[in-house]
């Protein structure tokens, strides 16, 4: 929680209900209109329009269910969904200051420990907050507006840089794979082993085996450092059926994050497959790293986009994975392509990692600055 014990002596510490009345949102569908009207806010911001409004004025919105840790500052006439709270502020509160204070609320402490996190109206209303005089609230809000705007600009620049680097990376992959070699279906190069009909039982004991699913296939190599675990019985079922991953195999994600591909290396322990992945076991002399690069090409990604089914839950059938088009140059050219791409993309990946780290540190600095400012731990221009 924010360090309220050390706020300036002339400040007050009050419960949120002393400065803001927390109100429930409502189902927007009976009042939804295609255009015009008033904004309807959810946890991600405005997403619909309404013929009516619940409130008119400045307000800080809080998630009631689902995304509970992203307060929003809004103004004017609006409607909020039934999974959001809105607030009616007292004259003792500057809306922007209250919003910055809201960003310091320890939502993880209050949120119920369920599959869908939720906040109660009473917990939110009872949360203690700092309350300096109104003129100091305005000065602090002005200061944070300026400082966070600068940080947000730097973050946006780095995010744009990351987008450009990813585009450069994809361009390098596509350029290296431009070859006169014939294009063949993936089934000519690899056996596609589907384990979707076998469900792992997750456990946490001494006989457990790692399970690789979407989270473990985010990079070039399968990463089991934060995986879940299954029983020996389940793993033996896979192994006896020839479906246990081994060195040289690839894992291909077929649900949600469709198209992610990771290699299984010799140093991996024995592990099982989650339902979201299929195993690609090479046939013949195709280099495994080449096959992974080929499956990340724009040619394959375009085919995946055409073949995927579902809207909110994207997926692809195994038969369509087997039909994916893959260029098949001679083995020596495959190795040349791999060497070229390993070198080029390693440099780009380093730059991407540096930009991501900059963003992470900037967000931490932003959060620390807000906490220090709203609890009186730093000097603010214009505040005695």
PLY file of the C-alpha trace (Angstrom):
ply
format ascii 1.0
element vertex 384
property float x
property float y
property float z
element edge 383
property int vertex1
property int vertex2
end_header
0.00 0.00 0.00
1.01 3.66 -0.38
3.13 4.96 2.55
0.35 6.95 4.27
2.11 6.99 7.64
4.51 9.68 6.40
2.16 12.12 4.72
2.66 15.81 5.64
1.14 16.63 9.04
-1.41 19.09 7.64
-2.83 16.45 5.28
-5.72 14.20 6.23
-6.07 10.47 5.77
-9.67 9.57 5.04
-11.70 6.70 3.68
-12.56 6.97 0.00
-16.26 7.40 0.85
-15.39 10.76 2.45
-14.48 12.22 -0.93
-16.29 10.00 -3.44
-19.54 8.04 -3.55
-19.03 4.76 -5.40
-21.92 3.91 -7.75
-22.69 0.79 -9.78
-22.76 0.81 -13.55
-25.59 -0.83 -15.49
-26.27 -3.01 -18.51
-25.86 -0.78 -21.56
-27.65 -2.98 -24.10
-31.19 -1.63 -23.54
-29.96 1.90 -24.28
-27.30 1.19 -26.93
-27.38 3.23 -30.14
-25.23 2.76 -33.28
-23.97 6.35 -33.24
-24.51 9.68 -31.51
-25.59 9.57 -27.89
-23.10 9.27 -25.03
-19.98 7.16 -24.48
-20.28 3.80 -22.75
-17.15 2.94 -20.76
-15.71 -0.46 -19.94
-12.34 -1.28 -18.41
-10.60 -0.55 -21.71
-12.28 2.82 -22.25
-15.14 3.85 -24.51
-16.47 1.01 -26.66
-20.18 1.71 -27.30
-22.66 4.61 -27.44
-25.78 5.06 -25.35
-29.06 6.96 -25.75
-28.97 7.81 -22.02
-26.34 8.64 -19.44
-25.79 7.59 -15.82
-23.77 10.61 -14.74
-22.69 14.03 -15.92
-19.39 15.40 -14.63
-15.85 14.40 -13.74
-15.54 10.88 -12.41
-12.99 8.15 -11.76
-14.11 4.70 -12.93
-13.04 1.44 -11.29
-13.40 -2.12 -12.51
-15.87 -4.13 -10.44
-15.22 -7.46 -12.12
-12.53 -8.72 -14.47
-10.02 -5.94 -15.06
-10.09 -4.25 -11.66
-6.71 -2.51 -11.65
-7.10 0.14 -14.37
-8.92 3.24 -13.10
-10.12 5.69 -15.74
-10.63 9.45 -15.50
-13.61 10.64 -17.55
-15.64 13.81 -17.86
-19.06 14.81 -19.20
-22.14 12.67 -19.69
-21.46 8.94 -19.82
-22.69 5.42 -19.13
-20.63 2.66 -17.49
-21.10 -1.07 -17.96
-22.39 -3.19 -15.10
-18.89 -4.53 -14.40
-17.63 -1.02 -13.59
-18.05 1.45 -10.72
-18.22 5.18 -11.27
-17.72 7.84 -8.60
-19.49 11.05 -7.63
-16.80 13.33 -6.22
-17.25 15.73 -3.33
-16.19 19.37 -3.63
-13.17 18.54 -1.41
-11.64 16.40 -4.14
-9.83 17.41 -7.31
-10.76 14.77 -9.89
-7.27 14.46 -11.37
-5.66 14.12 -7.94
-8.20 11.46 -6.97
-7.42 9.62 -10.22
-3.70 9.58 -9.43
-4.46 8.34 -5.92
-6.64 5.63 -7.47
-3.61 4.36 -9.40
-1.93 3.54 -6.08
-4.76 1.38 -4.72
-3.46 -2.18 -4.02
-6.11 -3.90 -6.11
-4.48 -7.32 -5.72
-5.00 -7.01 -1.97
-8.72 -6.36 -2.30
-9.61 -8.46 -5.34
-11.32 -11.75 -4.59
-9.19 -14.79 -5.32
-11.39 -16.29 -8.03
-11.13 -17.07 -11.73
-12.63 -13.62 -12.41
-11.17 -11.02 -9.99
-13.75 -8.68 -8.46
-13.88 -5.68 -6.13
-16.62 -4.91 -3.65
-18.16 -1.48 -3.28
-17.47 -1.53 0.46
-13.76 -2.38 0.06
-13.30 0.42 -2.41
-15.25 2.92 -0.31
-13.33 1.97 2.85
-9.85 2.23 1.34
-7.77 4.95 3.11
-6.42 7.73 0.90
-4.39 10.92 1.48
-6.29 14.20 1.28
-4.24 17.42 1.12
-5.88 20.86 0.84
-7.62 21.43 -2.47
-5.02 23.88 -3.81
-2.27 21.32 -3.15
-4.31 18.62 -4.87
-4.48 20.81 -7.97
-0.76 21.61 -7.86
0.13 17.92 -7.49
-2.23 16.97 -10.32
-0.70 19.67 -12.58
2.79 18.39 -11.77
1.88 14.76 -12.46
0.09 15.70 -15.67
3.33 17.23 -16.97
5.71 14.57 -15.71
3.64 11.52 -16.69
2.97 13.02 -20.13
6.73 13.15 -20.73
7.17 9.56 -19.56
4.21 8.40 -21.65
5.74 10.07 -24.73
9.01 8.20 -24.19
7.13 4.93 -23.73
5.13 5.52 -26.91
8.35 6.20 -28.84
9.86 2.94 -27.61
6.69 1.03 -28.44
6.80 2.42 -31.95
10.47 1.45 -32.18
9.57 -2.10 -31.18
6.92 -2.21 -33.90
9.47 -1.07 -36.49
12.02 -3.62 -35.26
9.47 -6.41 -35.55
8.69 -5.26 -39.08
12.41 -5.24 -39.90
12.76 -8.70 -38.40
9.88 -10.07 -40.47
11.30 -8.46 -43.57
14.66 -10.16 -42.92
12.95 -13.54 -42.59
10.94 -13.09 -45.77
13.95 -11.84 -47.71
16.11 -14.80 -46.67
13.37 -17.25 -47.62
12.91 -15.82 -51.11
14.16 -18.80 -53.09
13.49 -20.57 -56.34
13.02 -23.81 -54.40
9.73 -25.68 -54.75
7.02 -25.08 -52.18
5.71 -28.25 -50.57
3.05 -28.97 -47.93
4.34 -29.30 -44.38
3.30 -32.96 -44.24
6.14 -33.71 -46.72
8.67 -32.39 -44.19
7.27 -33.31 -40.80
4.85 -35.65 -39.11
2.19 -33.54 -37.39
1.32 -35.23 -34.09
-1.96 -34.10 -32.52
-2.52 -34.56 -28.79
-5.63 -32.41 -28.46
-7.85 -35.36 -27.58
-5.71 -36.23 -24.53
-6.21 -33.99 -21.49
-3.42 -33.54 -18.96
-4.18 -33.78 -15.24
-2.19 -31.01 -13.55
-0.47 -31.89 -10.28
2.18 -30.59 -7.91
4.12 -33.50 -6.43
7.47 -35.29 -6.69
6.48 -37.49 -9.66
5.38 -34.64 -11.88
6.38 -33.96 -15.49
6.51 -30.54 -17.18
3.78 -29.57 -19.66
4.50 -27.27 -22.62
1.62 -25.14 -23.84
1.21 -21.65 -25.34
3.19 -19.84 -22.63
6.17 -22.18 -23.13
6.32 -21.57 -26.89
6.85 -17.79 -26.97
10.51 -17.90 -28.09
12.82 -19.81 -30.38
13.27 -22.59 -27.83
10.65 -24.21 -25.58
10.86 -22.52 -22.16
9.72 -24.69 -19.24
10.80 -22.30 -16.47
7.24 -21.33 -15.49
5.28 -24.33 -16.76
2.60 -26.45 -15.12
3.06 -30.15 -14.37
1.23 -33.38 -15.06
1.33 -36.95 -13.79
3.76 -39.69 -14.73
0.77 -41.70 -15.97
-0.18 -39.01 -18.46
3.41 -38.63 -19.65
3.80 -42.39 -20.10
0.62 -42.39 -22.17
2.22 -39.87 -24.52
5.57 -41.64 -24.60
4.06 -45.06 -25.32
2.14 -43.51 -28.18
5.28 -41.95 -29.65
4.00 -38.46 -28.82
6.49 -37.38 -26.17
8.67 -34.49 -27.49
12.33 -35.19 -28.16
15.34 -33.23 -29.34
14.89 -31.88 -32.88
11.09 -31.69 -32.67
9.15 -28.46 -33.05
6.06 -27.39 -31.10
3.44 -25.49 -33.10
0.69 -23.55 -31.31
-2.73 -24.24 -32.84
-5.06 -22.28 -30.52
-5.32 -18.54 -29.63
-1.69 -17.55 -30.42
-1.77 -19.56 -33.62
1.53 -20.00 -35.44
4.06 -19.71 -32.63
6.84 -22.25 -33.16
9.53 -23.36 -30.70
12.30 -25.95 -30.86
12.91 -28.83 -28.48
16.59 -28.98 -27.57
18.72 -31.80 -26.25
18.98 -30.16 -22.81
15.24 -30.22 -22.16
13.93 -32.64 -19.53
11.21 -35.08 -20.53
7.95 -33.16 -20.85
4.38 -33.49 -22.10
2.31 -31.44 -24.53
-0.66 -29.27 -23.70
-3.81 -29.33 -25.81
-2.96 -26.01 -27.48
0.10 -27.41 -29.27
0.94 -30.01 -31.89
4.27 -31.71 -32.31
6.18 -31.50 -35.58
8.63 -34.38 -36.05
10.87 -33.99 -39.05
10.83 -36.43 -41.92
14.14 -36.70 -43.82
17.04 -34.27 -43.60
15.23 -30.95 -43.19
17.09 -28.78 -40.69
14.81 -28.18 -37.67
15.83 -24.53 -37.30
15.17 -23.94 -40.99
11.71 -25.41 -40.65
10.97 -23.10 -37.73
12.12 -20.06 -39.71
10.04 -21.14 -42.71
6.93 -21.46 -40.55
7.33 -17.85 -39.35
7.42 -16.43 -42.89
4.73 -14.10 -44.19
3.79 -16.79 -46.71
2.82 -19.18 -43.92
1.33 -16.46 -41.71
-0.97 -15.38 -44.54
-2.11 -18.96 -45.02
-2.72 -19.31 -41.29
-4.87 -16.17 -41.33
-7.00 -17.64 -44.11
-7.27 -21.05 -42.45
-8.07 -19.97 -38.88
-11.57 -20.40 -37.55
-13.32 -18.72 -34.63
-13.51 -15.04 -33.71
-12.62 -14.58 -30.04
-10.97 -18.02 -29.80
-8.79 -18.40 -32.91
-7.65 -21.87 -33.86
-6.61 -23.99 -36.81
-7.36 -27.60 -37.67
-4.53 -30.12 -37.80
-5.34 -30.97 -41.42
-4.69 -27.35 -42.35
-1.40 -27.34 -40.44
-0.31 -30.34 -42.50
-1.12 -28.39 -45.68
0.90 -25.26 -44.80
3.20 -24.21 -47.70
6.94 -24.47 -46.99
9.79 -23.65 -49.43
12.20 -26.61 -49.67
15.68 -25.60 -50.86
18.62 -28.04 -50.70
20.03 -28.78 -47.25
23.15 -26.65 -47.73
21.00 -23.65 -48.66
18.78 -24.30 -45.65
21.86 -24.11 -43.43
22.98 -20.88 -45.10
19.55 -19.33 -44.52
19.61 -20.41 -40.87
23.07 -18.91 -40.31
22.03 -15.63 -41.95
18.80 -15.31 -39.99
20.36 -16.32 -36.69
22.90 -13.52 -37.05
20.54 -10.81 -38.31
17.65 -11.49 -35.95
19.92 -11.83 -32.90
20.91 -8.18 -33.32
17.30 -7.09 -33.81
16.14 -9.16 -30.83
18.75 -7.46 -28.65
17.40 -4.04 -29.64
13.83 -5.19 -28.98
14.80 -6.49 -25.53
16.51 -3.19 -24.70
13.43 -1.20 -25.74
11.15 -3.49 -23.72
13.38 -3.06 -20.68
13.28 0.72 -21.12
9.48 0.60 -21.18
9.39 -1.57 -18.07
11.69 0.80 -16.16
9.72 3.84 -17.37
6.46 2.34 -16.12
8.08 1.59 -12.76
9.38 5.18 -12.56
5.94 6.52 -13.48
4.27 4.46 -10.76
6.85 5.42 -8.14
6.56 9.11 -9.06
2.77 9.07 -8.71
2.94 7.31 -5.33
5.58 9.73 -4.03
3.64 12.80 -5.24
0.20 11.86 -3.86
1.66 10.92 -0.45
3.72 14.10 -0.08
7.13 12.42 -0.33
8.57 14.82 -2.91
8.56 18.58 -3.32
6.03 19.86 -5.83
6.48 23.24 -7.55
3.90 25.66 -6.24
3.31 23.74 -3.00
4.66 25.34 0.14
0 1
1 2
2 3
3 4
4 5
5 6
6 7
7 8
8 9
9 10
10 11
11 12
12 13
13 14
14 15
15 16
16 17
17 18
18 19
19 20
20 21
21 22
22 23
23 24
24 25
25 26
26 27
27 28
28 29
29 30
30 31
31 32
32 33
33 34
34 35
35 36
36 37
37 38
38 39
39 40
40 41
41 42
42 43
43 44
44 45
45 46
46 47
47 48
48 49
49 50
50 51
51 52
52 53
53 54
54 55
55 56
56 57
57 58
58 59
59 60
60 61
61 62
62 63
63 64
64 65
65 66
66 67
67 68
68 69
69 70
70 71
71 72
72 73
73 74
74 75
75 76
76 77
77 78
78 79
79 80
80 81
81 82
82 83
83 84
84 85
85 86
86 87
87 88
88 89
89 90
90 91
91 92
92 93
93 94
94 95
95 96
96 97
97 98
98 99
99 100
100 101
101 102
102 103
103 104
104 105
105 106
106 107
107 108
108 109
109 110
110 111
111 112
112 113
113 114
114 115
115 116
116 117
117 118
118 119
119 120
120 121
121 122
122 123
123 124
124 125
125 126
126 127
127 128
128 129
129 130
130 131
131 132
132 133
133 134
134 135
135 136
136 137
137 138
138 139
139 140
140 141
141 142
142 143
143 144
144 145
145 146
146 147
147 148
148 149
149 150
150 151
151 152
152 153
153 154
154 155
155 156
156 157
157 158
158 159
159 160
160 161
161 162
162 163
163 164
164 165
165 166
166 167
167 168
168 169
169 170
170 171
171 172
172 173
173 174
174 175
175 176
176 177
177 178
178 179
179 180
180 181
181 182
182 183
183 184
184 185
185 186
186 187
187 188
188 189
189 190
190 191
191 192
192 193
193 194
194 195
195 196
196 197
197 198
198 199
199 200
200 201
201 202
202 203
203 204
204 205
205 206
206 207
207 208
208 209
209 210
210 211
211 212
212 213
213 214
214 215
215 216
216 217
217 218
218 219
219 220
220 221
221 222
222 223
223 224
224 225
225 226
226 227
227 228
228 229
229 230
230 231
231 232
232 233
233 234
234 235
235 236
236 237
237 238
238 239
239 240
240 241
241 242
242 243
243 244
244 245
245 246
246 247
247 248
248 249
249 250
250 251
251 252
252 253
253 254
254 255
255 256
256 257
257 258
258 259
259 260
260 261
261 262
262 263
263 264
264 265
265 266
266 267
267 268
268 269
269 270
270 271
271 272
272 273
273 274
274 275
275 276
276 277
277 278
278 279
279 280
280 281
281 282
282 283
283 284
284 285
285 286
286 287
287 288
288 289
289 290
290 291
291 292
292 293
293 294
294 295
295 296
296 297
297 298
298 299
299 300
300 301
301 302
302 303
303 304
304 305
305 306
306 307
307 308
308 309
309 310
310 311
311 312
312 313
313 314
314 315
315 316
316 317
317 318
318 319
319 320
320 321
321 322
322 323
323 324
324 325
325 326
326 327
327 328
328 329
329 330
330 331
331 332
332 333
333 334
334 335
335 336
336 337
337 338
338 339
339 340
340 341
341 342
342 343
343 344
344 345
345 346
346 347
347 348
348 349
349 350
350 351
351 352
352 353
353 354
354 355
355 356
356 357
357 358
358 359
359 360
360 361
361 362
362 363
363 364
364 365
365 366
366 367
367 368
368 369
369 370
370 371
371 372
372 373
373 374
374 375
375 376
376 377
377 378
378 379
379 380
380 381
381 382
382 383
